Structures are given as C-alpha cells and as structure tokens.
Amino acid sequence: MSIAFVLVAIFSTTLGSLVVARIPKEETGLRSGVVVGFALLSMVSVWHLNLAIPSGAFPEMSLGIAALSLKLAVDPLGLTYGLIASTLWVFASIYSIGYLAGDDKQKQYFTFFLLSAGITLGLAFSGNLFTFYLFYELLTFATYPLVVHSGTKDALEAGNKYIKYSLVGASFILAGIVMLAFVTGGILDFTSLPTALARVQAGQLVVVFFLFLIGFGVKAAIMPLHGWLPAAMVAPTPVSALLHAVAVVNAGVFGILRTVYSVFGVERVQGMGVRPILLVICSLTILMGSLIALRQDVLKRRLAYSTISQLAYILLGAFLLHPLALAGAILHMIFHSTLKIVLFFSAGIVAEETGYLKVSELGGVGRILPLTMGSFGLISLGMIGMLPLSGFWSKYYLLRGSLATDSWILLVVLLVSGILNAFYFIPLTVSAFSGQAKLSPRKRTKLLWSMLAPTLVLAVLGVVLGLWPGLAWPLVSAVVNQFFSL
C-alpha cells in the first residue's frame, strides 16, 4: 500500500483550499464544484487505505527535523478516525453549499473548511506525538475562522472562548510531551512508546497521563472542560456539525484513545491504578451532560450537551481497558458521528426554513418539513440506543464490556442516560408532528435539496448500519486486535 494515498488524502483538500482562495467571489458554481471534488478525492484516498486492513501492510514515512521527526503512518485506529472524517466531510460540503447560498463570505468559509479537512486527516495519520501535536494545534487555528464566520459579537466571543480553551489544553499536552521525551530519551513513536514506558516509574507516568487527559479533554469536552462547546453553537450549522460530529470533538477523543492505547498501553494504564478515577469522570459527564441537555430550549445547545454526554460513552469504553468495551467505544465513535451530524443538519434546515431555533417553537414543524423532522425523529432513536438504529450496537457492547469487568454500576449509568436521552428527544419529535404549526410554509430555499439530500442519505445509513452492524466490524475488530492479543 503506497504512502502516496496518505499524502493525497491529507494534501488534496489543502490544495483545494488554495484553489478556492483564488476563485473569484462571484463564481459560486465553480467554487462549489471544487469543494466537493477535492473532498471526494480525499475520501476516496482514505477508503483506498482501508484495503490495507486484511493484509496489515500499512504505509508510513518519516522526515527528520533537527532532533525530532515528522512521521505519517496508518494504523487501524487512525484509519477509523480518517474514514469518519473524510466521509462526513463530503456530506458536510454538499450541505454547506445549500446552507451558505447567498452568503457573501463563502470564499473565506470554504477556504478554511477544506484546510481543516486536510489537517484533520494529518492528525488521523500522525505516527508520533510530535506530528500529532503539530496537526492538533493547526486544527484549532484552521477551525477558528469557521466558528467566528458570522462576525457577530456573540460569534467573536465564542471564538475567543474556543481559542483560549484550546490553547490552554494544548499547553498541557506540550508539557506532557516534553516530560515524556525526557523520561524515554526522546522516544515519541506510537509503536515504541508502550515498551519504552515499561521502564519508567509509575509516579512520573501518572503526572504525564493526567497532563494528556486534561489537554485532550478540552476538545473532548469532558466536564468541567466543556465550556467552549455550547458557546460555539453560534457558528453556522455545518460548522457545528463538524465540531460536534467529526473534527474537533473527535480529535480530543482520538487524542485520549491514543494516550491510553498507543502511548501508555493497556498494561501500564492498569498498573497506574487510575481507572476508577477515569470511570467516575466519564460517568459524571454522561449523566450531567444528559441532565443539562434536558433543560436546554435552544435546539443546537440541547444537541451540544447531548454530544458532551455521548462522547463520554466513547471514553468510558476506552477506560474500561477490555476488548468488548473498546469495541463499543470504536463503534460509538463511528455511529455517534453519523447519527449526530444528521441531527445538526436537520436543525439547520429547520432554522433556515422556519426561523425557529428553540425546542418550544417546534410544535407542528414536522407537518411543514416532514422529511427533515422525520429524519430527526428516526435518528433520535439511535441516540437513545434503540433498534433499528446503529446506536443500539455500540451501547450493547459498552454494556457487555461493563459486565465483563464487573463494573455493574456503569450499567446503571448507561441505562439512566438512555432514559434521559429519551426524555429530551422523543417529546420534541412528538410535538413536531402533533403540535399546532404557528406559521405557514415558507417558499422553499432554492438549494434546499443540497441540505436535505445529505441529511436523508445519512439517516438511511444510520438504519443500514443498525440492521447490518457487521459492515463496520472489520474496522472495529482491527482496532481491538491492534491493542489486545486475542
């Protein structure tokens, strides 16, 4: 498998961002074609890399910079994140074209939109901590212009909060990398770190571990490090979808997965005795995120707190340090991304077509936008963990992992969270179809199809993956086998 596909995956969208920046402002059709074309090229390259799973022949390359090295490498965990990001970016590209129709800052938006895609894949295919940190920092600066796109006071305040939180988190990560390099003699490769750390005292490693946990926990929105996420809801809806389902929050989750499994390794984390603390943090985040979501009237903020809770499911599976639980975590990383982006897309269509932003305003909206709210209601079942949606299977494996590790209390946490999800999703959908609409249907947006088509396709995908979860299993199995000898 050639490293060329890795380079194309990362740099095609980066090149695309430069092309978009050169296209005249009024050439909207050309710009839209370029955006979707480069996003598709990147996605195809990543899916081609997926063919390496059966053979296990994953490409890598290194470039020395003084005493450090930039290393790109493919492994099952990074490929999982890369497949999620590159695939959903294509759908977000198409959605953005319709959402931003008539926006006079499309050129700026799509420039940073494509740039962020390339950086995200650079993060996915980083082969050592130095490369990972470089792309992680770049992702913050590339997504900042997207958060503040509208230029309003609220957007600028949200952007400032986002960048401050992110930079503080990055400083913790950098401190952890420096300490890790000191105790290992400069070893930062993911393939070598677990072995190198076997010789290091546990006390030193606990400090490094929590530096990484805090640093990556900011983007993963672990409570109480989550403050930037609800504030960032002032961004355009496709940006919110990317922040909450694809790039930024999954970057934090991915960083923690790398920390636990690629940096320290299962045996070292078990030996440090930190698992009970980690499980308590996840459990509190799951329950508090759901409880706060229940009280939110602004729809995008409700979805934001739902995301905070759902991301903690992934971390819970990771911290249980068991193959079944890790399988649940990876499944949830895949399924949550594909489900949550549909909810944000639906919320954006409702806002654009009706002007309604609050849950309390949605009574009867389903009669005006039946496909949109139908998709929202269907996908909500997946967030709750009900068949026939894919979210059932990830939670099923998380429950099995909890039982396998004798963590019975976690069953209560997961079940209570599922009930809370039902409380803040189901009444919303019922009201949308049974309530009294307070407005007449608006004239349809010219490019509504561009928003509705990706929403419907992803909604169908949520059902398909629920009925045939085995479609995702080869990838999940490869990740589990990467870190556990089964």
Secondary structure in CASP SS format (residue, H / E / C, confidence):
PFRMAT SS
TARGET T0000
AUTHOR 0000-0000-0000
METHOD secondary structure of the structure
MODEL  1
M C 1.00
S C 1.00
I C 1.00
A H 1.00
F H 1.00
V H 1.00
L H 1.00
V H 1.00
A H 1.00
I H 1.00
F H 1.00
S H 1.00
T H 1.00
T H 1.00
L H 1.00
G H 1.00
S H 1.00
L H 1.00
V H 1.00
V H 1.00
A H 1.00
R H 1.00
I C 1.00
P C 1.00
K C 1.00
E C 1.00
E C 1.00
T H 1.00
G H 1.00
L H 1.00
R H 1.00
S H 1.00
G H 1.00
V H 1.00
V H 1.00
V H 1.00
G H 1.00
F H 1.00
A H 1.00
L H 1.00
L H 1.00
S H 1.00
M H 1.00
V H 1.00
S H 1.00
V H 1.00
W H 1.00
H H 1.00
L H 1.00
N H 1.00
L H 1.00
A H 1.00
I C 1.00
P C 1.00
S C 1.00
G C 1.00
A C 1.00
F C 1.00
P C 1.00
E E 1.00
M E 1.00
S E 1.00
L E 1.00
G E 1.00
I E 1.00
A C 1.00
A C 1.00
L E 1.00
S E 1.00
L E 1.00
K E 1.00
L E 1.00
A E 1.00
V C 1.00
D C 1.00
P H 1.00
L H 1.00
G H 1.00
L H 1.00
T H 1.00
Y H 1.00
G H 1.00
L H 1.00
I H 1.00
A H 1.00
S H 1.00
T H 1.00
L H 1.00
W H 1.00
V H 1.00
F H 1.00
A H 1.00
S H 1.00
I H 1.00
Y H 1.00
S H 1.00
I H 1.00
G H 1.00
Y H 1.00
L C 1.00
A C 1.00
G C 1.00
D C 1.00
D C 1.00
K C 1.00
Q H 1.00
K H 1.00
Q H 1.00
Y H 1.00
F H 1.00
T H 1.00
F H 1.00
F H 1.00
L H 1.00
L H 1.00
S H 1.00
A H 1.00
G H 1.00
I H 1.00
T H 1.00
L H 1.00
G H 1.00
L H 1.00
A H 1.00
F C 1.00
S E 1.00
G C 1.00
N E 1.00
L H 1.00
F H 1.00
T H 1.00
F H 1.00
Y H 1.00
L H 1.00
F H 1.00
Y H 1.00
E H 1.00
L H 1.00
L H 1.00
T H 1.00
F H 1.00
A H 1.00
T H 1.00
Y H 1.00
P H 1.00
L H 1.00
V H 1.00
V C 1.00
H C 1.00
S C 1.00
G C 1.00
T C 1.00
K H 1.00
D H 1.00
A H 1.00
L H 1.00
E H 1.00
A H 1.00
G H 1.00
N H 1.00
K H 1.00
Y H 1.00
I H 1.00
K H 1.00
Y H 1.00
S H 1.00
L H 1.00
V H 1.00
G H 1.00
A H 1.00
S H 1.00
F H 1.00
I H 1.00
L H 1.00
A H 1.00
G H 1.00
I H 1.00
V H 1.00
M H 1.00
L H 1.00
A H 1.00
F H 1.00
V H 1.00
T H 1.00
G C 1.00
G C 1.00
I C 1.00
L C 1.00
D E 1.00
F C 1.00
T C 1.00
S C 1.00
L H 1.00
P H 1.00
T H 1.00
A H 1.00
L H 1.00
A C 1.00
R C 1.00
V C 1.00
Q C 1.00
A H 1.00
G H 1.00
Q H 1.00
L H 1.00
V H 1.00
V H 1.00
V H 1.00
F H 1.00
F H 1.00
L H 1.00
F H 1.00
L H 1.00
I H 1.00
G H 1.00
F H 1.00
G H 1.00
V H 1.00
K H 1.00
A C 1.00
A C 1.00
I C 1.00
M C 1.00
P C 1.00
L C 1.00
H C 1.00
G C 1.00
W H 1.00
L H 1.00
P H 1.00
A H 1.00
A H 1.00
M H 1.00
V H 1.00
A C 1.00
P C 1.00
T H 1.00
P H 1.00
V H 1.00
S H 1.00
A H 1.00
L H 1.00
L H 1.00
H H 1.00
A H 1.00
V H 1.00
A C 1.00
V H 1.00
V H 1.00
N H 1.00
A H 1.00
G H 1.00
V H 1.00
F H 1.00
G H 1.00
I H 1.00
L H 1.00
R H 1.00
T H 1.00
V H 1.00
Y H 1.00
S H 1.00
V H 1.00
F H 1.00
G C 1.00
V H 1.00
E H 1.00
R H 1.00
V H 1.00
Q H 1.00
G H 1.00
M H 1.00
G C 1.00
V C 1.00
R H 1.00
P H 1.00
I H 1.00
L H 1.00
L H 1.00
V H 1.00
I H 1.00
C H 1.00
S H 1.00
L H 1.00
T H 1.00
I H 1.00
L H 1.00
M H 1.00
G H 1.00
S H 1.00
L H 1.00
I H 1.00
A H 1.00
L H 1.00
R C 1.00
Q C 1.00
D C 1.00
V E 1.00
L H 1.00
K H 1.00
R H 1.00
R H 1.00
L H 1.00
A H 1.00
Y H 1.00
S H 1.00
T H 1.00
I H 1.00
S H 1.00
Q H 1.00
L H 1.00
A H 1.00
Y H 1.00
I H 1.00
L H 1.00
L H 1.00
G H 1.00
A H 1.00
F H 1.00
L C 1.00
L C 1.00
H C 1.00
P H 1.00
L H 1.00
A H 1.00
L H 1.00
A H 1.00
G H 1.00
A H 1.00
I H 1.00
L H 1.00
H H 1.00
M H 1.00
I H 1.00
F H 1.00
H H 1.00
S H 1.00
T H 1.00
L H 1.00
K H 1.00
I H 1.00
V H 1.00
L H 1.00
F H 1.00
F H 1.00
S H 1.00
A H 1.00
G H 1.00
I H 1.00
V H 1.00
A H 1.00
E H 1.00
E H 1.00
T H 1.00
G C 1.00
Y C 1.00
L C 1.00
K E 1.00
V H 1.00
S H 1.00
E H 1.00
L C 1.00
G C 1.00
G C 1.00
V H 1.00
G H 1.00
R H 1.00
I H 1.00
L C 1.00
P H 1.00
L H 1.00
T H 1.00
M H 1.00
G H 1.00
S H 1.00
F H 1.00
G H 1.00
L H 1.00
I H 1.00
S H 1.00
L H 1.00
G H 1.00
M H 1.00
I H 1.00
G C 1.00
M C 1.00
L C 1.00
P C 1.00
L C 1.00
S C 1.00
G H 1.00
F H 1.00
W H 1.00
S H 1.00
K H 1.00
Y H 1.00
Y H 1.00
L H 1.00
L H 1.00
R H 1.00
G H 1.00
S H 1.00
L H 1.00
A H 1.00
T C 1.00
D C 1.00
S C 1.00
W H 1.00
I H 1.00
L H 1.00
L H 1.00
V H 1.00
V H 1.00
L H 1.00
L H 1.00
V H 1.00
S H 1.00
G H 1.00
I H 1.00
L H 1.00
N H 1.00
A H 1.00
F H 1.00
Y H 1.00
F H 1.00
I H 1.00
P H 1.00
L H 1.00
T H 1.00
V H 1.00
S H 1.00
A H 1.00
F H 1.00
S H 1.00
G C 1.00
Q C 1.00
A C 1.00
K C 1.00
L C 1.00
S C 1.00
P C 1.00
R C 1.00
K C 1.00
R C 1.00
T C 1.00
K C 1.00
L C 1.00
L H 1.00
W H 1.00
S H 1.00
M H 1.00
L H 1.00
A H 1.00
P H 1.00
T H 1.00
L H 1.00
V H 1.00
L H 1.00
A H 1.00
V H 1.00
L H 1.00
G H 1.00
V H 1.00
V H 1.00
L H 1.00
G H 1.00
L H 1.00
W C 1.00
P H 1.00
G H 1.00
L H 1.00
A C 1.00
W H 1.00
P H 1.00
L H 1.00
V H 1.00
S H 1.00
A H 1.00
V H 1.00
V H 1.00
N H 1.00
Q H 1.00
F H 1.00
F C 1.00
S C 1.00
L C 1.00
END
